[in-house]
Structures are given as structure tokens and as C-alpha cells.
Amino acid sequence: MRWKSLALALLLGLAVAGAPALTAPAEAQNPDRAFGGLGSDSTAPIRIDADRLDVFDRENRAVYAGNVVAVQGDTTIRCSQLTIHFDRNPTGGGGDDAGDAIRRIECTGPVTILSQDQVATGDQATYDRASGQMVISGNVALSQGQNVTRGERLVYDIDRGVANVESGGTQRVRGLFVPGGGDER
């Protein structure tokens, strides 16, 4: 089932792609440093551990549930449930499920994305291939060392490389930046 590995590689690569726009300006100019370069080696093996995997073939979805931990290289995603929605290639694509394409990936939480010294958390995360957007929502926090940015929602447009942290209700977007506290290397 190649599509499961492809889906996680896509999720891992996109989840961190938003980091450059949210870190210090020097780091924003070096995308290889963002979240340790998460997804930069899509050929690295991916390990997914969960309490359960349910594949709903007719619905074109797979659900990893219960203490989900997905690891690729230096990056780890933890969530309660990871759901992969895919489209079948009607022409068959050449055997197995090589013709399948990822449509949407959803993580419900709490969701934590860890890579080296950077952490992104939220209540849920969604990647939508058609819109090219990664959205982390609900109590979003992005941190590196002592530097922390908080908001209610993070929307990252992958094609444009633009990230927006949005407030919710009466709370505003908040940032705490400690001089010398962001890069301990």
C-alpha cells in the first residue's frame, strides 16, 4: 500500500513547509533549516505507529487511530488520529495502488510536530492538496527554544510560501522572542 507512505511523506513535508515564514528572518531565507529540513528527504523511511489502522477502500480513506506517532528522519508527528483521503486513478496507474493520489490529510489532536529544536502544536492539522494549504487550528503554538508565537489558526499557502497566524474571538496573536533564545546550536 504505497499511498500510505506517500501520504505521510506529503504531510510531513507540508507540515513543516510553513515554518520559514514563522521563524526569524535569517531562518526564513534558509528553508533547509526550517524544522530541521522536514520533508527535505522524502526518500527517508517513514514509520507510523498507532493502536489501530482501518482502511475504508470503498470510501478511499485510511485512518490511523490511537497514540499515532509518525517519524521521518529528525521529524515526529504525534496525534490522536491521522486520516488520509485519496483519489483512485481510474486508469489503474500501473499496478498495486501506484495510481492513487492524496486528496486530503487530517490530524486530530492534540497534534504535535517536532523537529530538532522546533515544535508546532494545535488541536488539529489539515492538508488539502487542491488548495495547496496546510492549516493548523485550535490553540496553535510555534516555538523554537524560548521563542513562541501563539494564535488560534495557522494557514500556510504552500505554493506562495505565505503563512498567516490568525487570532480567534477575543484573543490576539501573541509572540514572545527572547534575544539569543531561539537558536541554541
C-alpha positions in Angstrom: 0.0 0.0 0.0 2.3 2.7 -1.3 -0.3 5.5 -0.9 0.1 5.4 2.9 3.8 6.1 2.8 3.2 8.8 0.1 0.5 10.4 2.3 2.7 10.7 5.3 5.7 11.9 3.4 3.4 14.6 1.9 2.0 15.5 5.3 5.5 15.7 6.9 6.9 17.8 4.1 4.0 20.2 4.1 3.5 20.5 7.8 7.0 22.0 8.2 7.0 23.9 5.0 5.2 26.7 6.9 8.0 27.2 9.4 10.2 29.5 7.4 7.7 32.3 7.3 7.1 32.0 11.1 10.7 32.0 12.3 13.4 34.7 12.5 14.1 36.5 9.2 17.5 34.9 8.7 16.0 31.4 9.0 13.2 32.4 6.7 15.8 32.8 4.0 17.2 29.3 4.6 14.3 26.8 4.1 16.7 23.9 4.7 16.9 24.9 8.4 13.1 25.2 8.9 12.1 22.5 11.3 15.4 20.7 10.6 14.5 20.4 6.9 11.5 18.3 7.5 10.4 16.6 4.3 13.6 17.6 2.6 14.5 13.9 2.2 11.3 12.4 1.0 13.2 9.1 0.4 13.8 8.7 4.1 11.9 5.8 5.6 8.6 6.6 7.4 7.5 4.7 10.5 3.9 5.0 11.6 2.8 3.5 15.0 -0.8 3.6 16.1 -3.1 1.5 18.2 -5.2 0.7 15.1 -5.4 1.1 11.3 -8.7 1.0 9.5 -8.7 1.1 5.7 -12.0 2.0 4.1 -11.3 1.0 0.5 -14.6 1.9 -1.0 -14.5 5.4 0.7 -10.9 5.9 -0.4 -9.6 6.6 3.1 -7.3 5.2 5.7 -7.5 6.0 9.4 -4.6 5.5 11.9 -6.0 5.9 15.4 -4.9 5.9 19.0 -1.5 7.3 20.0 -0.4 7.9 16.4 3.3 8.6 16.1 4.7 9.2 12.6 8.5 9.6 12.2 10.6 10.5 9.2 14.3 11.4 9.8 14.5 14.0 12.6 10.8 14.8 12.5 8.0 13.3 14.5 4.2 14.0 14.3 2.1 12.9 17.2 -1.7 13.0 17.1 -4.8 11.1 18.3 -5.9 10.2 14.7 -4.4 10.6 11.2 -6.8 10.2 8.3 -5.7 10.0 4.7 -8.3 10.7 1.9 -7.2 9.6 -1.5 -8.5 9.5 -5.1 -8.2 6.4 -7.2 -6.6 6.7 -10.6 -9.3 5.3 -12.9 -6.7 4.2 -15.4 -5.1 1.9 -12.8 -1.7 3.7 -12.8 0.4 0.6 -13.3 -0.3 -1.9 -10.6 -0.7 -2.0 -6.8 -2.0 1.4 -5.9 0.7 3.4 -7.7 -2.0 5.5 -9.4 -3.6 6.7 -6.2 -3.3 10.4 -5.3 -3.6 12.1 -1.9 -6.5 14.5 -1.7 -6.6 15.4 1.9 -4.8 14.6 5.2 -6.3 15.3 8.6 -4.7 15.0 12.0 -6.8 15.4 15.1 -5.3 16.1 18.4 -3.8 17.2 20.2 -1.3 17.5 17.3 2.4 18.0 17.9 5.0 18.3 15.1 8.6 18.1 16.5 11.8 18.5 14.5 15.2 19.2 16.1 14.6 22.2 18.3 11.3 23.4 16.8 7.8 22.5 17.8 4.3 23.2 16.3 1.2 22.3 18.2 -2.5 22.6 17.7 -5.8 20.9 18.2 -5.9 19.7 14.6 -4.0 19.9 11.3 -5.2 19.5 7.7 -3.5 19.5 4.4 -5.7 20.0 1.3 -4.0 19.2 -1.9 -6.4 21.1 -4.2 -6.0 24.4 -2.3 -2.3 23.8 -1.6 -2.9 24.8 2.0 -1.8 23.4 5.4 -4.0 24.6 8.3 -3.2 24.0 11.9 -6.1 25.2 14.2 -7.1 25.4 17.8 -4.6 26.7 20.4 -1.7 27.0 17.8 1.8 27.4 19.2 5.0 27.6 17.3 8.2 27.5 19.2 12.0 27.3 18.9 13.9 27.4 22.1 12.3 30.1 24.2 10.7 31.9 21.3 7.0 31.2 21.0 4.2 32.5 18.6 0.6 31.7 19.6 -2.7 32.1 17.7 -5.9 30.3 17.0 -5.2 29.3 13.5 -2.2 29.0 11.1 -2.8 28.9 7.4 0.1 28.2 5.2 -0.1 28.5 1.4 2.5 26.1 0.1 2.6 27.4 -3.5 3.1 31.0 -2.5 5.2 30.3 0.6 2.9 32.6 2.7 1.9 31.9 6.3 -0.7 33.7 8.4 -1.3 33.2 12.1 -4.8 34.4 13.0 -6.4 35.3 16.2 -9.7 33.9 17.4 -12.5 35.5 19.4 -11.1 38.0 21.9 -7.6 36.7 21.8 -4.9 38.3 19.7 -1.9 36.7 18.0 1.0 36.8 20.6 4.7 36.4 20.2 7.5 36.1 22.7 11.0 36.4 21.4 14.0 36.1 23.7 17.3 37.5 22.4 19.6 34.6 21.9 16.9 32.2 22.9 15.9 30.8 19.6 18.9 29.0 18.2 20.8 27.1 20.8 23.1 25.3 18.3 
